[in-house]
Amino acid sequence: MDQTTSITPVADSERIASLDIIRGVAILFILFLNIPGMGSFERILQDPRYPSWTTADWWTTLVVQTALYGTQRGLLELLFGAGIIIMARRAMSPDGPVVVADLHYRRNLLLILLGLFNAFVLMWWGDILLLYGIVAVFLFAFRQWSAKAQLGLAGLVFASLLWFSVIGHQQANRDLSRVNAIATASAAGKPVSAEDKKLLEQHRDRVERRRLLPADNPKLKSKIADGVKAHHSTFEAYWKAQAEGWRYVMSWFWAIEGEVAGTMLVGMALTQMGVLQGRARTATYAAMVILGYGFGGYARATGALGFLAGDLAPGWQRVVADLSRLAVTLGHLGLVHLALRSAAGRALLRPFAAAGKIPLTIYLGTSLLMMWVVFAPWGLGLWGRFGAADLAGIAAIVIALELIAANLWVRRFANGPMEWLWKSLAYQQRQPFRRPRVAAGGASPLPAE
């Protein structure tokens, strides 16, 4: 095969509408997950009950943790896996053109750079582009594997994550048993070492934190005040606070990358099987919904209810957290494809395709809006003022406006600003920005995507 074969971006006529819709849903709805970390004390307190804890806040937290937490990332990871298969369609044989591999690595190395830009310039510490770009670089080597082999490798990845979770669960149970033994000895007047006393005090402090609302806990007031000062003083303090969040995420780097790799491999396999593109039978998608929501929804809902009730005992739900997240993600995927098989469902979901065509612009634009305008001390300065329900309301408004803007944009433009930059650099050729005008008496040609 000619190794100098050139490659071009996917044309509109080649795009898979269902993938654009899924991508649009994921890239917009991920704001429901991100906004507590962008605009409140999620990372500082690890507690959603500040500054308010109303009935609406309670229900919002339950719904988000059960149905949304991590699942929008999951959908994007499945689509990244699909993208590896689709973009490498001309390199699926041993003599495939090297130019395809060059493109793959350029695209993902550029994503890594954009992720660093998002984290340190736009200051969104929960960036996913860096993590996705790193994993995608390595997964190209598995493009020729069969779907069964890819699923098998994904199974090994998730089994490894499950094993580490089991080890952590066992350690947590041992720690709790030790604390209970220390408490029993202390109550009986038996001598307790300084180390054991410190461990018991830390446990009682955690119990007290869950018993009281943060606003009523005097031990947390200084921490809350420090958090406000860090976010509402100087630019340097604000930047350092976000950088600290990024370091916190990176402390879980390997666990997160394992989950990302496993889900991308599932996406690669589902693409080869035609499931991700909507080519499977209706019964398959119905089974994904029933089984995914049945297992994943139950595990996540019971875990969330335990957390909301202040239960500190290590629950089995944490052990299967990665599996339950994947299960609910697949349930969402099945639900979207079932909806697309009805006229009403297609009408409801069709607008999301526009957002799915400009996901980079929406994702980075949301970071700019939230971190530099809405919550920044030099912007509207709204950081730390809203509880879970109000933050979800803000997210819903932003999502609606972005959805409208995306549909207006794609009518006139072939690419979003960030997609244009990314593709131009990746393909090493300037990509079209505006859509061609319709010639008089003729149809508009489909612009290159």
N, C-alpha and C positions, 0 to 999 in steps of 0.2 A: 504493500500500500504506500502511496506517496506520502512521505513524512512532512511535506511542506503544505499539505492541504490546509486551506484556510477555514476558519469557522466563523459563524455569525450568530448574533443573539437570536433567541427564539422569536419568531414572528407571531403577530396576533392570531393568525389563522392556526398556529400550532399550539397555542396556549390551552391548557386544560381548565375550563371554567370552574369546575368544582374545587380544584386546588387553589385557585385565586380566592374563592369564597372562604375556604377554610383558613387560608392565610390571613385574609382580611378580618375574619372573626377573631382569630388569635391575636393579631397585632394590635387590634383595638381593645379587646377585652382584657389584655394583660395589664392595662392601667388600673383595673380594679385590684390587682395584686400588688402593683408597684406603689400606688399612691400612699398607703400608710407609711412606707419607708421614705417616700419623698417628702411628705408633709406632716409627719407626726413622730411619736416617740417609739416606734416599733423596735428599732435596733437598740435604743438606749435602755428602755424598760423591759423589753420582751413581754409586754403586757398591753393588750388593746383597750384597756379600761380607762385610759386617760386621754384627754381631759374630761370626757363625759362617758357615762355608762347608762344609757337609756334602754328601753325595750327595743327600740329600733337598732341601737348599736349592737345589742345582744344577737338579734336575728341576722343582722348584716354579717357579723363575725361568723355565725354558724353556717350561713349559706356560702360565704366566700371560702371558708376552710374546707367545707364539704365538696362543693361543686366546682370551684374555680382555682383554688390554691395549687399552683404548679401545673395545672392542666393546660393552660394556654401556652406555657413553655413546652409542654409535652407535644401539643399540636405542631408547634414550630419545629420541634426536633424531628418529628415524623416527616415534616415537609423538607427539612434539610436532607434527611436520608433519601427522600424521593428526588430531590434536586441532584444529588450525586449520581443517581442512576440515569436521570433524564439528560443532564449535561454531559455525561460520559457515554451517551448512546453510540457515539462514533469511535469509542475506544473499548468496546466490549469483546474484542478479539486480541490475541497477543500482538498482532501487527498494527493495532490501532494507531492513529497519528499521535505523535508526541505532543502536538500542539494542543490537544485536548487536556493532557496532563498539565501542560504549562498554564492553560486557562484556569484549571481547577485550583492550582496552587496560588496563582495570582489573585483569584477571587477571594480565597479564604485568608491569604496573608493581608489583603486589603481590609477584610472584615476584622481581623485582629487589630489593625491600626485604628479602624473606626471605633472598635470597642474601647481601646485606650483613650481615644478622643472623647468618647461618651463619658468615660469614668473620670477623667482628669481635667477636661475642659468644660464639657456640659455638666459635669459633677454628679452624674447619676451613678451612685456606687453599686447599684444592683444590675449593672450592664450584663447582657448575655452574649453580645456579639463576639467578644474576646473568647469566651468559653466555647462557643459554637465553632468559631474559625479554627481553633486549635484541634478540636476533635475531628472536624471535617477533613483537615489535612491528612490525617492518618487513615481515615476510613476509605479513601480512594482505592487503596490496595485491595479492598474486599469487594469491589464492584462486579467482578466476574464470578463471585461465589453464587451458588444457587440460593433460592429463597429459604430452603430448609437449612442450609449451612449458616446463612446469616441469622436466622432465628435461633439456631443452636448456639452461635457465638453470643447473641444477645442474652440467651438464657444463662450462659456461664457468667456473663457480666452481672446480671441481676442476682444470680445465686451467690456471687461473691459479696455483693452489697447486703444481701439478706444475712449472710454469715457474720459479717461485721456488725450488723444490727443485733443479731442474737447475742454476740459477745458483749456488746454495750448494754443490752437488756439484762443479761445475767449479772454484769457488774453493778448496774443500778439496783438490782434486787439485793445483792450482797451489801451494798452501801446502806440501803434502807434497813436491812436486818441488823446491821451493826449499830445504826443510830437508835433503833428500838431497844437493843440490848444495853446501850449506854444510858438511855433514858430510864430503863428499869433499874439499873444499878444505882443511878443517881437518886432516884426516888426512894430506894431502899437504904440510902445513906452509905453506900459502899464507896471506897475511894475511886476517883476517876482521874485519868491523866489529863494534863493540859491539852494535849492533842485531841483527846476524846471530847473534852469540854468545848473546844473550838468547833469541832464537827457537829456537836449537838446544838450549839448556838446558831450555826449556819443553817441547820435544818429548821430550827424553830423560827428563824428569820424568814425562810421561804414560806413556811406555813402562815406566818403573820402577814406576809405580803399578799398571799392569796386570799386571806380572810378579810383584809381591808381593801377598799378601793385605794389606788395610788394617791388620790387627792387627800385621803384621810390618814395616810401613813406618814408620820413625821420623819421616819428614816429616809424616805424617798424625796422629801421636799428639796434637800440640797442637790440631789442628783437631777431633779427636774429643773431647778434653777440653773445649774451648770449647763444643762442641755440647751435651755433657752438662750443663755449667754453665748454658747458656742455657735448657735445658728443666727443670732440677731445682733451681733456686734460688728466686727470688721470682716472684710472680704477674706483675709487670711484665716480668721477663725472659722468662717463658713466653709472654706475650701478644705481645711484640715479635718473638720467634722465629717465631710463627705469622703475624704481619703481614708479616714479611720473605718468608715463603713465598708469601703472597698477591701481593706485589709482583713476585715472580719469575714467577708465573703471568701476571700482567697484562703483563709484558714481552713475552709472546707473544700479546697480546690479538687482534690482527688476524688472525694465522694461525689461532688457535683459532676465532674467530668465523667465518672463511671456511669452515672444516671443518664447523662447526655449521650454518651457513646451507645449505651444499650438501647435507648429509644430511637436514635438515628438508625441503628442496624435494623430495628423493627420496621422503621419507615422504608428502608431500602427493600426489605423483603416484601412488605405489603405492596410496594410499587410494582415489583416483578410479578406479583400475584394479581395485580389489577384492582386490589381492594381500595387503595388510597384514591385512585382515580374514579371510583364509583362503578366499576365494572362487575362487581360481585353480585350475587343474588340478593334479593330483598331479605331472605331468611338469614343470610350471613350478617347483615347490618342489624337486623332485629336481635340476633343472638349477642352481638357486640354490646348493644344497649342493655339488654337484660342482664347479661353476665357482668359487664363492666360496672353498671350502676349497682347491681345486686351485691357483688363482693366489695368493690371499691367504695361505693357510696355508703354501705353499711359500716365499713371499717373507719372511714373518714368521719362520718357523722357521729358515731359512738366515741371516737377519739376527741372530736371537737366538743361534744357534750361533757365529757370528763374534764377537759381543760377548763371549760366555762364554769363547771361546778367546783373548780379549785382542787381537783384530785391530783396529788403529787406522786401517787404510786405509779411506777412504770407500767404502762399498758401494752398489750400485745399489738395495738394499732401502730405503735412506733416501729415495731419490728418489721411490719409489712408496709411501711410508708411508701417506699419506692414502687412496690407492686400495686398498691391501691391507687397511687397517682396514675400509673400507666393504665390501670383498668378503667378509671373514670375518663381518662383521655381517650381511650378507644371507644368508650361509651359515647362521648361527645362526637367522635368521628362517625360512628354509626348513626347517631341521631341526625346529623347534618345530611348524610346521604339518603336517609329515609325521607327527610323533609324535601330534598331535591327531587324526589320521585312523585311529588304532587304539585299541581299548579300553584296552590296557595303557598307551599313551602318555597318554590322557586321565586315567586314574587317577593316573599319576605326576605330571602337571602341574597337575591341578585345584587342589591346595592353594595354588599360587602366585597364583591369582586373588584371594584375600583380600588378599595383600600389594599386588597391583596396584590395589586399591580405596583403599588408604591410603598411597600412596607418599611424600607429603610428611611424614607423621608418622614413617614408618620412616626416611627419609633424614635429617631433622633430629634425630630421636631417636638415630640411630646416631652423629651428630656429637657430641651431648651425652654419650652413653655413653663414646665413645672419648676425646674431647678433655678432658672434665671429670672422668671417673672412672677409666678404665683406665690412661691414659698420663699424666695430669696429675700434677705433683709433689705436690699436696695430696690426690690420690686414691690409687690403687694404686701409682703411681710406676713403671710398667713400661716407660717409654719407653727405647728404645735397648738393651733386654736380649735381644731375640729376633732370630733369623735369619729368612730367607724362609719356610722350612717351618713354623716355629713360629707365625709371624704368620698364615700361611694357615690353620693349625689353629685359632687363636683366631677368625679370621674365620668359619670353618665352624661353630664352636660358636655364635657370635652369630647367624649366619644361621638356623641351626636353631631357636634360641630365638625369634627374631623371626617366623619362619614360623608356629610354634605360637601365639605371642601374637596374630598377625594373624588367624588363623582363629578363635580364641576371641573376639576383639574384634568382628569383623563379624557374629557371631551375635547380638549384643545391641545394637550401635550402628550407626547409619546412616552415620556419618562418623567419621574419626579426628579427634583434637583439632585438628591443623593444617589438615586439610581443612575442618573446620567453620568455623574462623576465616577461612581463605582464601575459601571460598565465600560466607560471610555478608557479608564485606566486598565481594567482587566483585559479588554479586547485590543488595547493599544491602538485604538482608532476612535475618533470623535463620533459619538452616537447621536442620532436625531433627538432633538429636544421638543420642538413643536410638531404637531401632526400636520401632514400635507393638506393643503386646501383642496376642497372638492372642485374638480374641473367642471366647467359649465356643461350641463347635459350628461355628465358622467358620474360614476361612483368614485368615492375616495379610495385610493389604494390603501391596503393595510400597512401601517407603519411597522418598521422593525422594532421588536421589543427586546 
